[in-house]
Amino acid sequence: MSYPKIKVNKKKLKSNVESVVGLCEENGMNVAGVTKVFCGNPELASIYIDGGVEYLADSRIQNLIKLKNFDITKMIMRIPMQSEIEDIVRYADISFNSEKETIKMISEESVKQEKIHGIVMMIDLGDLREGYFNEEELLSDAEEIVKYEGIKLVGLAVNMACFGGVIPKESTIERLVNLSERLEKRCNIELDIISGGNSATLYLMDNLKSHGMTTMRLGEALILGTEPSCEKQLPGTVNDTFILEAEIIEIKEKPSVPIGKIGKDAFGNIPSFEDKGIRKRIICGIGKQDVDYDTMFPIDGKINILGGSSDHLVLDATDSDIDYKVGDIVTFRLEYVSILRAMTSEYVTKEFI
């Protein structure tokens, strides 16, 4: 199967990685390259490594298993499920944690596998996803955790802007670093990793070095060169590393408003339509199972995305200067969510150029 197809420009991706890693290094920080957006594909992960990342990081242990042959420190970023601890200890060098009972189980499994597994403790500073919310509870648990066999407490981290959409502030980083200093003093250890978040934190770059941050966990910034908090393009990067190609399966002149009483669509939503009369409508063989319509943009700027269903993408090509035919290919620039879905979908061909 050739289409739909997502094309990855390896040269552009490497240039992005080198530019962003260089920016972080200039400010005294290393980078954990997050591989989940491309499902841990080894060919793309190798570009991260060549571009200078210090770690490979992912939320799914299945992706890190694909990367087992790379000689680089690997992180599992999602709080471990107890049912996957054996694989986490075997295939990840470091895991992010917020449950003492789970860390105890990691300790026991590490002893069994004769390994030392790194633990990064997570603190929740307002986004309300994972992490300790009570600082004293974290410090108290840390005092106990450092006594466990088979593990080493190596870091403290916070996640921002992923669940609650809370944009990190300079005071957020100050609070994280202050807490890391308290933890080090209380447990008589030195932390290797103080990580203040993801690509959404990059807009604070000029202030991060002075506060003592060590590590950035970056996915979107490496893939697209974007700074999501401010929606800015980072210096020396491009946002068209991933391009989607979809094949046209139907072209018809049709009304712009459905005929009949409108109820819920296939996804439980009630759609709305603007009456523009008869329009030239194109259907492409790709759907919401594979991409996110809000984060994909036709290269032909005179095409509009009208919507679709699981397997059909409906476009309005009335104003386009191109005389499209059935079997032709429509191309799209993708943002992060659509890249994630398309790379995850087994129905989308992957091509690295």
C-alpha positions as YAML, in Angstrom:
chain: A
units: angstrom
residues:
- id: 1
  name: MET
  ca: [0.00, 0.00, 0.00]
- id: 2
  name: SER
  ca: [1.41, 3.40, -1.02]
- id: 3
  name: TYR
  ca: [-1.17, 5.87, 0.32]
- id: 4
  name: PRO
  ca: [-1.88, 7.53, 2.62]
- id: 5
  name: LYS
  ca: [1.80, 8.18, 3.22]
- id: 6
  name: ILE
  ca: [3.79, 10.24, 5.70]
- id: 7
  name: LYS
  ca: [7.18, 11.41, 4.44]
- id: 8
  name: VAL
  ca: [9.93, 12.30, 6.89]
- id: 9
  name: ASN
  ca: [12.76, 14.50, 5.68]
- id: 10
  name: LYS
  ca: [15.75, 13.13, 7.60]
- id: 11
  name: LYS
  ca: [18.06, 16.00, 6.65]
- id: 12
  name: LYS
  ca: [15.62, 18.60, 7.96]
- id: 13
  name: LEU
  ca: [15.01, 16.57, 11.10]
- id: 14
  name: LYS
  ca: [18.73, 16.32, 11.87]
- id: 15
  name: SER
  ca: [19.16, 20.05, 11.29]
- id: 16
  name: ASN
  ca: [16.32, 20.75, 13.72]
- id: 17
  name: VAL
  ca: [17.81, 18.46, 16.35]
- id: 18
  name: GLU
  ca: [21.26, 20.00, 16.03]
- id: 19
  name: SER
  ca: [19.86, 23.53, 16.27]
- id: 20
  name: VAL
  ca: [17.72, 22.87, 19.34]
- id: 21
  name: VAL
  ca: [20.37, 20.78, 21.13]
- id: 22
  name: GLY
  ca: [22.90, 23.54, 20.42]
- id: 23
  name: LEU
  ca: [20.56, 26.16, 21.86]
- id: 24
  name: CYS
  ca: [20.12, 24.11, 25.03]
- id: 25
  name: GLU
  ca: [23.84, 23.44, 25.37]
- id: 26
  name: GLU
  ca: [24.57, 27.15, 25.06]
- id: 27
  name: ASN
  ca: [22.37, 27.59, 28.11]
- id: 28
  name: GLY
  ca: [24.00, 24.79, 30.11]
- id: 29
  name: MET
  ca: [21.41, 22.07, 29.54]
- id: 30
  name: ASN
  ca: [21.34, 18.68, 27.86]
- id: 31
  name: VAL
  ca: [18.40, 17.17, 25.97]
- id: 32
  name: ALA
  ca: [16.33, 14.03, 26.37]
- id: 33
  name: GLY
  ca: [14.97, 13.36, 22.89]
- id: 34
  name: VAL
  ca: [11.38, 12.13, 23.17]
- id: 35
  name: THR
  ca: [10.74, 9.40, 20.59]
- id: 36
  name: LYS
  ca: [7.04, 8.72, 21.19]
- id: 37
  name: VAL
  ca: [5.81, 10.89, 18.30]
- id: 38
  name: PHE
  ca: [7.42, 8.45, 15.86]
- id: 39
  name: CYS
  ca: [6.76, 5.36, 17.99]
- id: 40
  name: GLY
  ca: [10.41, 4.73, 18.78]
- id: 41
  name: ASN
  ca: [11.44, 4.18, 15.17]
- id: 42
  name: PRO
  ca: [15.16, 3.29, 15.31]
- id: 43
  name: GLU
  ca: [16.06, 5.10, 12.07]
- id: 44
  name: LEU
  ca: [14.68, 8.38, 13.37]
- id: 45
  name: ALA
  ca: [16.04, 7.79, 16.89]
- id: 46
  name: SER
  ca: [19.51, 7.48, 15.37]
- id: 47
  name: ILE
  ca: [19.06, 11.00, 13.96]
- id: 48
  name: TYR
  ca: [18.38, 12.22, 17.49]
- id: 49
  name: ILE
  ca: [21.59, 10.57, 18.67]
- id: 50
  name: ASP
  ca: [23.65, 11.97, 15.77]
- id: 51
  name: GLY
  ca: [22.14, 15.38, 16.53]
- id: 52
  name: GLY
  ca: [23.54, 15.32, 20.06]
- id: 53
  name: VAL
  ca: [20.79, 14.31, 22.49]
- id: 54
  name: GLU
  ca: [22.00, 13.01, 25.87]
- id: 55
  name: TYR
  ca: [19.10, 10.59, 26.42]
- id: 56
  name: LEU
  ca: [16.33, 8.85, 24.49]
- id: 57
  name: ALA
  ca: [13.00, 9.15, 26.28]
- id: 58
  name: ASP
  ca: [9.56, 7.67, 25.70]
- id: 59
  name: SER
  ca: [6.26, 7.07, 27.47]
- id: 60
  name: ARG
  ca: [5.79, 3.54, 26.15]
- id: 61
  name: ILE
  ca: [8.14, 0.73, 27.07]
- id: 62
  name: GLN
  ca: [7.27, -0.94, 23.75]
- id: 63
  name: ASN
  ca: [9.06, 1.92, 21.98]
- id: 64
  name: LEU
  ca: [12.16, 1.67, 24.16]
- id: 65
  name: ILE
  ca: [12.35, -2.04, 23.43]
- id: 66
  name: LYS
  ca: [12.74, -1.11, 19.75]
- id: 67
  name: LEU
  ca: [15.74, 1.01, 20.78]
- id: 68
  name: LYS
  ca: [17.46, -1.61, 22.95]
- id: 69
  name: ASN
  ca: [20.52, -1.83, 20.70]
- id: 70
  name: PHE
  ca: [21.41, 1.87, 21.01]
- id: 71
  name: ASP
  ca: [24.22, 2.57, 23.48]
- id: 72
  name: ILE
  ca: [22.62, 5.61, 25.09]
- id: 73
  name: THR
  ca: [20.80, 6.17, 28.39]
- id: 74
  name: LYS
  ca: [17.07, 5.57, 28.00]
- id: 75
  name: MET
  ca: [14.24, 7.04, 30.06]
- id: 76
  name: ILE
  ca: [10.65, 5.90, 30.52]
- id: 77
  name: MET
  ca: [8.71, 9.09, 31.20]
- id: 78
  name: ARG
  ca: [5.23, 7.81, 32.05]
- id: 79
  name: ILE
  ca: [4.75, 6.67, 35.65]
- id: 80
  name: PRO
  ca: [5.34, 2.89, 35.44]
- id: 81
  name: MET
  ca: [2.48, 0.43, 35.56]
- id: 82
  name: GLN
  ca: [3.34, -2.24, 38.08]
- id: 83
  name: SER
  ca: [2.55, -4.88, 35.47]
- id: 84
  name: GLU
  ca: [5.42, -3.64, 33.26]
- id: 85
  name: ILE
  ca: [8.16, -3.24, 35.85]
- id: 86
  name: GLU
  ca: [10.18, -6.25, 34.67]
- id: 87
  name: ASP
  ca: [10.47, -4.75, 31.17]
- id: 88
  name: ILE
  ca: [11.11, -1.25, 32.50]
- id: 89
  name: VAL
  ca: [14.10, -2.41, 34.50]
- id: 90
  name: ARG
  ca: [15.35, -4.49, 31.57]
- id: 91
  name: TYR
  ca: [15.00, -1.88, 28.81]
- id: 92
  name: ALA
  ca: [15.05, 1.51, 30.55]
- id: 93
  name: ASP
  ca: [17.91, 2.95, 32.57]
- id: 94
  name: ILE
  ca: [15.80, 5.62, 34.27]
- id: 95
  name: SER
  ca: [12.10, 5.90, 35.09]
- id: 96
  name: PHE
  ca: [9.97, 8.82, 36.28]
- id: 97
  name: ASN
  ca: [8.01, 8.00, 39.44]
- id: 98
  name: SER
  ca: [5.56, 9.32, 42.01]
- id: 99
  name: GLU
  ca: [4.45, 6.18, 43.90]
- id: 100
  name: LYS
  ca: [6.67, 4.80, 46.66]
- id: 101
  name: GLU
  ca: [5.14, 1.32, 46.39]
- id: 102
  name: THR
  ca: [5.99, 1.17, 42.69]
- id: 103
  name: ILE
  ca: [9.55, 2.34, 43.34]
- id: 104
  name: LYS
  ca: [9.88, -0.41, 45.93]
- id: 105
  name: MET
  ca: [8.87, -2.96, 43.29]
- id: 106
  name: ILE
  ca: [11.39, -1.45, 40.85]
- id: 107
  name: SER
  ca: [14.02, -1.85, 43.57]
- id: 108
  name: GLU
  ca: [13.19, -5.52, 44.03]
- id: 109
  name: GLU
  ca: [13.21, -6.18, 40.28]
- id: 110
  name: SER
  ca: [16.51, -4.33, 39.87]
- id: 111
  name: VAL
  ca: [18.11, -6.52, 42.52]
- id: 112
  name: LYS
  ca: [16.75, -9.58, 40.74]
- id: 113
  name: GLN
  ca: [18.22, -8.40, 37.42]
- id: 114
  name: GLU
  ca: [21.46, -7.28, 39.12]
- id: 115
  name: LYS
  ca: [21.07, -3.72, 37.90]
- id: 116
  name: ILE
  ca: [21.06, -0.20, 39.30]
- id: 117
  name: HIS
  ca: [18.00, 1.63, 37.99]
- id: 118
  name: GLY
  ca: [17.76, 5.42, 38.08]
- id: 119
  name: ILE
  ca: [14.73, 7.07, 39.68]
- id: 120
  name: VAL
  ca: [13.50, 10.57, 38.83]
- id: 121
  name: MET
  ca: [10.83, 11.76, 41.24]
- id: 122
  name: MET
  ca: [7.98, 13.84, 39.81]
- id: 123
  name: ILE
  ca: [6.52, 16.91, 41.48]
- id: 124
  name: ASP
  ca: [3.19, 18.43, 40.40]
- id: 125
  name: LEU
  ca: [3.45, 22.22, 40.33]
- id: 126
  name: GLY
  ca: [-0.03, 22.97, 39.05]
- id: 127
  name: ASP
  ca: [-0.73, 21.21, 35.75]
- id: 128
  name: LEU
  ca: [-2.42, 18.42, 37.76]
- id: 129
  name: ARG
  ca: [-1.21, 15.44, 35.80]
- id: 130
  name: GLU
  ca: [1.40, 13.20, 37.44]
- id: 131
  name: GLY
  ca: [3.63, 13.88, 40.43]
- id: 132
  name: TYR
  ca: [3.59, 14.54, 44.15]
- id: 133
  name: PHE
  ca: [1.43, 17.55, 44.97]
- id: 134
  name: ASN
  ca: [2.69, 17.77, 48.55]
- id: 135
  name: GLU
  ca: [6.37, 18.72, 48.72]
- id: 136
  name: GLU
  ca: [6.85, 17.38, 52.24]
- id: 137
  name: GLU
  ca: [5.45, 14.00, 51.20]
- id: 138
  name: LEU
  ca: [7.94, 13.87, 48.34]
- id: 139
  name: LEU
  ca: [10.87, 14.72, 50.62]
- id: 140
  name: SER
  ca: [9.77, 12.20, 53.22]
- id: 141
  name: ASP
  ca: [9.43, 9.44, 50.64]
- id: 142
  name: ALA
  ca: [12.79, 10.37, 49.12]
- id: 143
  name: GLU
  ca: [14.48, 9.83, 52.48]
- id: 144
  name: GLU
  ca: [13.16, 6.28, 52.50]
- id: 145
  name: ILE
  ca: [13.71, 5.59, 48.80]
- id: 146
  name: VAL
  ca: [17.44, 6.37, 48.87]
- id: 147
  name: LYS
  ca: [17.84, 3.38, 51.20]
- id: 148
  name: TYR
  ca: [16.37, 0.91, 48.69]
- id: 149
  name: GLU
  ca: [18.72, -1.52, 47.00]
- id: 150
  name: GLY
  ca: [19.07, -1.71, 43.24]
- id: 151
  name: ILE
  ca: [18.08, 1.89, 42.55]
- id: 152
  name: LYS
  ca: [19.61, 5.34, 42.64]
- id: 153
  name: LEU
  ca: [17.66, 8.56, 43.08]
- id: 154
  name: VAL
  ca: [19.05, 10.62, 40.18]
- id: 155
  name: GLY
  ca: [16.62, 13.44, 39.57]
- id: 156
  name: LEU
  ca: [13.59, 15.63, 40.14]
- id: 157
  name: ALA
  ca: [11.24, 16.70, 37.36]
- id: 158
  name: VAL
  ca: [7.99, 18.49, 36.65]
- id: 159
  name: ASN
  ca: [5.59, 18.25, 33.74]
- id: 160
  name: MET
  ca: [3.71, 21.29, 32.45]
- id: 161
  name: ALA
  ca: [1.19, 22.18, 29.74]
- id: 162
  name: CYS
  ca: [0.21, 18.61, 28.82]
- id: 163
  name: PHE
  ca: [-2.99, 18.09, 30.83]
- id: 164
  name: GLY
  ca: [-4.04, 21.36, 32.42]
- id: 165
  name: GLY
  ca: [-2.43, 23.50, 29.74]
- id: 166
  name: VAL
  ca: [-0.62, 25.49, 32.44]
- id: 167
  name: ILE
  ca: [2.21, 27.49, 30.86]
- id: 168
  name: PRO
  ca: [5.37, 27.23, 32.98]
- id: 169
  name: LYS
  ca: [6.69, 30.45, 34.49]
- id: 170
  name: GLU
  ca: [10.11, 31.41, 35.78]
- id: 171
  name: SER
  ca: [8.74, 30.98, 39.31]
- id: 172
  name: THR
  ca: [7.83, 27.37, 38.42]
- id: 173
  name: ILE
  ca: [11.45, 26.62, 37.60]
- id: 174
  name: GLU
  ca: [12.65, 28.44, 40.72]
- id: 175
  name: ARG
  ca: [10.34, 26.31, 42.84]
- id: 176
  name: LEU
  ca: [11.56, 23.10, 41.17]
- id: 177
  name: VAL
  ca: [15.22, 23.96, 41.66]
- id: 178
  name: ASN
  ca: [14.69, 25.05, 45.27]
- id: 179
  name: LEU
  ca: [12.94, 21.77, 45.98]
- id: 180
  name: SER
  ca: [15.79, 19.83, 44.37]
- id: 181
  name: GLU
  ca: [18.25, 21.61, 46.67]
- id: 182
  name: ARG
  ca: [16.15, 20.71, 49.71]
- id: 183
  name: LEU
  ca: [15.98, 17.10, 48.54]
- id: 184
  name: GLU
  ca: [19.75, 16.91, 48.03]
- id: 185
  name: LYS
  ca: [20.42, 18.32, 51.49]
- id: 186
  name: ARG
  ca: [17.85, 16.13, 53.21]
- id: 187
  name: CYS
  ca: [19.03, 12.91, 51.55]
- id: 188
  name: ASN
  ca: [22.73, 13.85, 51.37]
- id: 189
  name: ILE
  ca: [22.87, 13.18, 47.63]
- id: 190
  name: GLU
  ca: [23.58, 15.08, 44.42]
- id: 191
  name: LEU
  ca: [21.00, 14.93, 41.64]
- id: 192
  name: ASP
  ca: [22.11, 14.54, 38.03]
- id: 193
  name: ILE
  ca: [18.79, 15.53, 36.49]
- id: 194
  name: ILE
  ca: [16.70, 18.61, 37.26]
- id: 195
  name: SER
  ca: [14.15, 18.74, 34.47]
- id: 196
  name: GLY
  ca: [11.65, 21.56, 34.20]
- id: 197
  name: GLY
  ca: [9.46, 20.17, 31.52]
- id: 198
  name: ASN
  ca: [9.06, 19.86, 27.80]
- id: 199
  name: SER
  ca: [9.01, 22.02, 24.67]
- id: 200
  name: ALA
  ca: [6.52, 24.36, 26.36]
- id: 201
  name: THR
  ca: [9.30, 25.50, 28.72]
- id: 202
  name: LEU
  ca: [11.68, 26.59, 25.95]
- id: 203
  name: TYR
  ca: [10.37, 30.15, 25.86]
- id: 204
  name: LEU
  ca: [12.05, 30.62, 29.24]
- id: 205
  name: MET
  ca: [15.42, 29.52, 27.84]
- id: 206
  name: ASP
  ca: [17.26, 32.74, 28.65]
- id: 207
  name: ASN
  ca: [16.38, 32.32, 32.34]
- id: 208
  name: LEU
  ca: [16.76, 28.57, 32.79]
- id: 209
  name: LYS
  ca: [20.55, 28.36, 33.02]
- id: 210
  name: SER
  ca: [20.77, 30.77, 35.93]
- id: 211
  name: HIS
  ca: [18.23, 28.75, 37.92]
- id: 212
  name: GLY
  ca: [20.09, 25.44, 37.71]
- id: 213
  name: MET
  ca: [18.08, 23.40, 35.22]
- id: 214
  name: THR
  ca: [20.05, 20.51, 33.72]
- id: 215
  name: THR
  ca: [17.77, 18.66, 31.31]
- id: 216
  name: MET
  ca: [15.03, 19.42, 28.79]
- id: 217
  name: ARG
  ca: [12.65, 16.67, 27.62]
- id: 218
  name: LEU
  ca: [11.88, 17.61, 24.03]
- id: 219
  name: GLY
  ca: [9.75, 16.11, 21.30]
- id: 220
  name: GLU
  ca: [7.84, 18.79, 19.41]
- id: 221
  name: ALA
  ca: [10.76, 21.22, 19.46]
- id: 222
  name: LEU
  ca: [13.03, 18.65, 17.80]
- id: 223
  name: ILE
  ca: [10.44, 17.45, 15.30]
- id: 224
  name: LEU
  ca: [8.97, 20.80, 14.24]
- id: 225
  name: GLY
  ca: [11.29, 23.40, 15.74]
- id: 226
  name: THR
  ca: [8.34, 25.02, 17.48]
- id: 227
  name: GLU
  ca: [8.01, 26.66, 20.86]
- id: 228
  name: PRO
  ca: [4.39, 25.72, 21.71]
- id: 229
  name: SER
  ca: [3.86, 28.16, 24.59]
- id: 230
  name: CYS
  ca: [4.48, 31.15, 22.32]
- id: 231
  name: GLU
  ca: [3.83, 29.41, 18.99]
- id: 232
  name: LYS
  ca: [7.20, 30.60, 17.72]
- id: 233
  name: GLN
  ca: [9.71, 28.95, 15.40]
- id: 234
  name: LEU
  ca: [13.08, 28.37, 17.04]
- id: 235
  name: PRO
  ca: [16.18, 29.78, 15.29]
- id: 236
  name: GLY
  ca: [17.62, 27.51, 12.58]
- id: 237
  name: THR
  ca: [14.62, 25.16, 12.45]
- id: 238
  name: VAL
  ca: [11.78, 24.31, 10.04]
- id: 239
  name: ASN
  ca: [8.27, 22.99, 10.64]
- id: 240
  name: ASP
  ca: [7.83, 20.82, 7.53]
- id: 241
  name: THR
  ca: [9.91, 17.78, 8.48]
- id: 242
  name: PHE
  ca: [6.79, 15.57, 8.25]
- id: 243
  name: ILE
  ca: [4.53, 15.78, 5.17]
- id: 244
  name: LEU
  ca: [1.37, 13.74, 4.60]
- id: 245
  name: GLU
  ca: [0.22, 12.57, 1.18]
- id: 246
  name: ALA
  ca: [-3.38, 11.42, 0.70]
- id: 247
  name: GLU
  ca: [-4.96, 9.99, -2.44]
- id: 248
  name: ILE
  ca: [-8.18, 11.39, -3.93]
- id: 249
  name: ILE
  ca: [-10.91, 8.76, -4.18]
- id: 250
  name: GLU
  ca: [-13.86, 10.96, -5.21]
- id: 251
  name: ILE
  ca: [-14.52, 14.38, -6.77]
- id: 252
  name: LYS
  ca: [-18.12, 15.62, -7.01]
- id: 253
  name: GLU
  ca: [-20.08, 18.85, -7.18]
- id: 254
  name: LYS
  ca: [-22.34, 18.83, -4.11]
- id: 255
  name: PRO
  ca: [-24.31, 21.20, -1.89]
- id: 256
  name: SER
  ca: [-22.40, 22.72, 1.01]
- id: 257
  name: VAL
  ca: [-25.14, 21.88, 3.52]
- id: 258
  name: PRO
  ca: [-26.41, 18.31, 4.13]
- id: 259
  name: ILE
  ca: [-30.00, 17.65, 3.13]
- id: 260
  name: GLY
  ca: [-32.31, 16.65, 5.99]
- id: 261
  name: LYS
  ca: [-32.40, 16.96, 9.76]
- id: 262
  name: ILE
  ca: [-28.90, 17.10, 11.24]
- id: 263
  name: GLY
  ca: [-28.09, 14.93, 14.27]
- id: 264
  name: LYS
  ca: [-24.86, 13.54, 15.69]
- id: 265
  name: ASP
  ca: [-22.04, 12.46, 13.39]
- id: 266
  name: ALA
  ca: [-20.01, 9.25, 13.63]
- id: 267
  name: PHE
  ca: [-18.04, 10.69, 16.58]
- id: 268
  name: GLY
  ca: [-21.05, 11.88, 18.58]
- id: 269
  name: ASN
  ca: [-20.78, 15.56, 17.58]
- id: 270
  name: ILE
  ca: [-23.44, 17.73, 15.99]
- id: 271
  name: PRO
  ca: [-21.74, 19.39, 12.98]
- id: 272
  name: SER
  ca: [-22.57, 22.84, 11.65]
- id: 273
  name: PHE
  ca: [-22.37, 23.99, 8.04]
- id: 274
  name: GLU
  ca: [-22.25, 27.29, 6.14]
- id: 275
  name: ASP
  ca: [-24.36, 27.47, 3.01]
- id: 276
  name: LYS
  ca: [-22.02, 28.40, 0.15]
- id: 277
  name: GLY
  ca: [-24.07, 26.80, -2.57]
- id: 278
  name: ILE
  ca: [-22.74, 24.03, -4.81]
- id: 279
  name: ARG
  ca: [-19.07, 23.32, -4.20]
- id: 280
  name: LYS
  ca: [-16.36, 21.04, -5.63]
- id: 281
  name: ARG
  ca: [-15.81, 18.45, -2.93]
- id: 282
  name: ILE
  ca: [-12.86, 16.07, -2.78]
- id: 283
  name: ILE
  ca: [-12.69, 12.94, -0.65]
- id: 284
  name: CYS
  ca: [-9.30, 11.50, 0.29]
- id: 285
  name: GLY
  ca: [-8.69, 8.00, 1.62]
- id: 286
  name: ILE
  ca: [-7.64, 8.89, 5.15]
- id: 287
  name: GLY
  ca: [-9.63, 9.66, 8.29]
- id: 288
  name: LYS
  ca: [-9.74, 10.60, 11.93]
- id: 289
  name: GLN
  ca: [-8.34, 7.19, 12.83]
- id: 290
  name: ASP
  ca: [-5.09, 8.32, 11.20]
- id: 291
  name: VAL
  ca: [-4.84, 12.10, 11.63]
- id: 292
  name: ASP
  ca: [-6.25, 15.09, 13.49]
- id: 293
  name: TYR
  ca: [-8.01, 17.52, 11.15]
- id: 294
  name: ASP
  ca: [-7.22, 20.52, 13.37]
- id: 295
  name: THR
  ca: [-3.46, 19.98, 13.08]
- id: 296
  name: MET
  ca: [-3.05, 19.33, 9.35]
- id: 297
  name: PHE
  ca: [-2.85, 22.00, 6.67]
- id: 298
  name: PRO
  ca: [-3.08, 21.58, 2.88]
- id: 299
  name: ILE
  ca: [0.01, 22.72, 1.00]
- id: 300
  name: ASP
  ca: [-2.45, 24.01, -1.58]
- id: 301
  name: GLY
  ca: [-3.64, 27.00, 0.43]
- id: 302
  name: LYS
  ca: [-6.85, 27.28, -1.63]
- id: 303
  name: ILE
  ca: [-8.18, 23.95, -0.32]
- id: 304
  name: ASN
  ca: [-10.24, 23.89, 2.86]
- id: 305
  name: ILE
  ca: [-10.74, 20.92, 5.17]
- id: 306
  name: LEU
  ca: [-14.47, 20.45, 5.75]
- id: 307
  name: GLY
  ca: [-14.23, 17.43, 8.03]
- id: 308
  name: GLY
  ca: [-14.73, 13.72, 7.60]
- id: 309
  name: SER
  ca: [-15.14, 10.45, 9.40]
- id: 310
  name: SER
  ca: [-12.95, 7.53, 10.51]
- id: 311
  name: ASP
  ca: [-11.75, 6.76, 6.98]
- id: 312
  name: HIS
  ca: [-12.75, 9.76, 4.82]
- id: 313
  name: LEU
  ca: [-11.30, 13.26, 4.63]
- id: 314
  name: VAL
  ca: [-13.64, 15.78, 2.94]
- id: 315
  name: LEU
  ca: [-12.14, 18.85, 1.28]
- id: 316
  name: ASP
  ca: [-13.50, 21.89, -0.53]
- id: 317
  name: ALA
  ca: [-11.37, 22.48, -3.65]
- id: 318
  name: THR
  ca: [-13.71, 24.93, -5.42]
- id: 319
  name: ASP
  ca: [-11.24, 27.84, -5.23]
- id: 320
  name: SER
  ca: [-8.11, 25.85, -6.07]
- id: 321
  name: ASP
  ca: [-6.18, 26.62, -9.25]
- id: 322
  name: ILE
  ca: [-5.28, 22.94, -9.61]
- id: 323
  name: ASP
  ca: [-7.55, 20.72, -11.68]
- id: 324
  name: TYR
  ca: [-7.50, 17.70, -9.39]
- id: 325
  name: LYS
  ca: [-8.42, 14.25, -10.72]
- id: 326
  name: VAL
  ca: [-9.35, 11.02, -8.95]
- id: 327
  name: GLY
  ca: [-6.09, 9.26, -8.10]
- id: 328
  name: ASP
  ca: [-4.16, 12.51, -7.62]
- id: 329
  name: ILE
  ca: [-2.31, 13.19, -4.36]
- id: 330
  name: VAL
  ca: [-3.07, 16.03, -1.95]
- id: 331
  name: THR
  ca: [-0.24, 17.00, 0.41]
- id: 332
  name: PHE
  ca: [-0.45, 18.39, 3.95]
- id: 333
  name: ARG
  ca: [1.91, 19.91, 6.49]
- id: 334
  name: LEU
  ca: [1.39, 18.33, 9.89]
- id: 335
  name: GLU
  ca: [1.61, 19.58, 13.44]
- id: 336
  name: TYR
  ca: [2.42, 17.42, 16.45]
- id: 337
  name: VAL
  ca: [-0.91, 15.66, 17.09]
- id: 338
  name: SER
  ca: [-1.39, 14.64, 13.46]
- id: 339
  name: ILE
  ca: [2.21, 13.41, 13.26]
- id: 340
  name: LEU
  ca: [1.62, 11.30, 16.37]
- id: 341
  name: ARG
  ca: [-1.56, 9.76, 14.97]
- id: 342
  name: ALA
  ca: [-0.17, 9.17, 11.47]
- id: 343
  name: MET
  ca: [3.02, 7.56, 12.78]
- id: 344
  name: THR
  ca: [0.96, 5.36, 15.11]
- id: 345
  name: SER
  ca: [-1.55, 4.30, 12.45]
- id: 346
  name: GLU
  ca: [-0.70, 1.03, 10.70]
- id: 347
  name: TYR
  ca: [-2.78, 2.27, 7.77]
- id: 348
  name: VAL
  ca: [-0.33, 5.09, 6.93]
- id: 349
  name: THR
  ca: [2.81, 4.20, 4.96]
- id: 350
  name: LYS
  ca: [6.04, 5.64, 6.39]
- id: 351
  name: GLU
  ca: [8.78, 6.85, 4.06]
- id: 352
  name: PHE
  ca: [12.07, 8.40, 5.14]
- id: 353
  name: ILE
  ca: [13.74, 10.57, 2.53]
...
